[in-house]
Amino acid sequence: MTEMQSPLLGGTAELCLPSKTGKPRLRRWEASRYLLNEHGIEMAIATLAKLACLGGGPPFQKAGRVPLYPVDLLDKWALARLGRVIRSTSEDGHA
């Protein structure tokens, strides 16, 4: 668990962050934090919801009405989104 300052609570609040050894599937808010913590990809919860409707986001399963993102598929999606490692912008082709 990670501690963080909470201006609303006026003190320190504990924040549970998903980890690779944690749950096999994550709720949307957990998937958003996981992508940031594990891959450095900022992806708002609302953006994940939009991508779930339009397509192009990470694959998910549904348990009733609750979308659940398998961690292994989040990892694959993030790595594909990141692309290859480059040393300069001239290698990117979008200079």
C-alpha positions as CSV (number, residue, x, y, z in Angstrom):
1,M,0.0,0.0,0.0
2,T,1.1,3.5,-0.7
3,E,0.3,6.5,1.5
4,M,-0.7,9.8,0.0
5,Q,-1.8,13.2,1.4
6,S,-5.5,13.7,1.2
7,P,-6.6,17.3,1.4
8,L,-10.2,16.1,1.9
9,L,-9.4,14.0,4.9
10,G,-6.9,16.4,6.3
11,G,-4.3,13.7,6.8
12,T,-2.8,10.6,5.2
13,A,-4.9,8.1,3.4
14,E,-3.9,4.6,2.3
15,L,-4.2,3.9,-1.4
16,C,-4.3,0.3,-2.6
17,L,-2.6,0.0,-6.0
18,P,-2.9,-3.2,-8.0
19,S,0.3,-5.1,-8.7
20,K,1.4,-7.8,-11.0
21,T,1.1,-10.3,-8.3
22,G,-2.3,-9.1,-7.2
23,K,-5.7,-9.8,-8.8
24,P,-5.8,-11.5,-12.3
25,R,-8.5,-9.0,-13.4
26,L,-8.8,-5.3,-12.6
27,R,-11.8,-3.0,-12.5
28,R,-11.6,0.1,-14.8
29,W,-10.2,2.4,-12.1
30,E,-7.6,-0.1,-11.2
31,A,-6.7,-0.7,-14.8
32,S,-6.2,3.1,-15.2
33,R,-3.7,3.2,-12.2
34,Y,-2.0,-0.1,-13.3
35,L,-1.3,1.3,-16.8
36,L,0.3,4.4,-15.2
37,N,2.3,2.6,-12.5
38,E,3.5,-0.3,-14.6
39,H,3.9,1.2,-18.1
40,G,3.8,5.0,-17.6
41,I,0.7,5.3,-19.8
42,E,-1.8,7.9,-18.5
43,M,-5.2,6.7,-19.3
44,A,-8.2,8.3,-17.6
45,I,-11.0,6.1,-16.4
46,A,-13.4,7.9,-18.7
47,T,-11.1,7.3,-21.7
48,L,-11.0,3.6,-20.9
49,A,-14.8,3.7,-20.8
50,K,-15.0,5.5,-24.2
51,L,-12.5,3.1,-25.8
52,A,-14.6,0.2,-24.5
53,C,-17.5,1.6,-26.5
54,L,-15.7,2.7,-29.6
55,G,-12.9,0.1,-29.7
56,G,-9.1,0.5,-29.7
57,G,-8.7,0.1,-25.9
58,P,-7.4,-2.8,-23.9
59,P,-9.5,-6.0,-24.1
60,F,-11.8,-6.7,-21.2
61,Q,-14.3,-9.2,-19.9
62,K,-17.6,-8.5,-18.2
63,A,-18.9,-9.9,-15.0
64,G,-22.5,-8.9,-15.3
65,R,-22.3,-5.1,-15.9
66,V,-18.8,-4.7,-14.5
67,P,-15.9,-4.5,-17.0
68,L,-12.8,-6.4,-15.9
69,Y,-9.4,-6.1,-17.5
70,P,-7.1,-9.1,-17.4
71,V,-3.7,-8.0,-16.3
72,D,-1.8,-10.0,-18.9
73,L,-3.9,-8.4,-21.7
74,L,-3.4,-5.0,-20.3
75,D,0.4,-5.6,-20.4
76,K,0.2,-6.8,-24.1
77,W,-2.0,-3.8,-25.1
78,A,0.3,-1.3,-23.3
79,L,3.5,-2.8,-24.9
80,A,1.8,-2.6,-28.4
81,R,0.8,1.0,-27.7
82,L,4.2,2.0,-26.6
83,G,5.9,0.8,-29.8
84,R,9.6,0.1,-30.2
85,V,12.4,1.9,-28.4
86,I,14.2,4.5,-30.5
87,R,17.3,6.7,-30.0
88,S,16.2,9.8,-31.9
89,T,13.1,11.3,-33.5
90,S,14.6,10.6,-36.9
91,E,14.1,6.9,-36.3
92,D,10.4,7.5,-35.6
93,G,9.4,8.6,-39.1
94,H,7.4,11.4,-37.6
95,A,10.1,14.0,-37.3
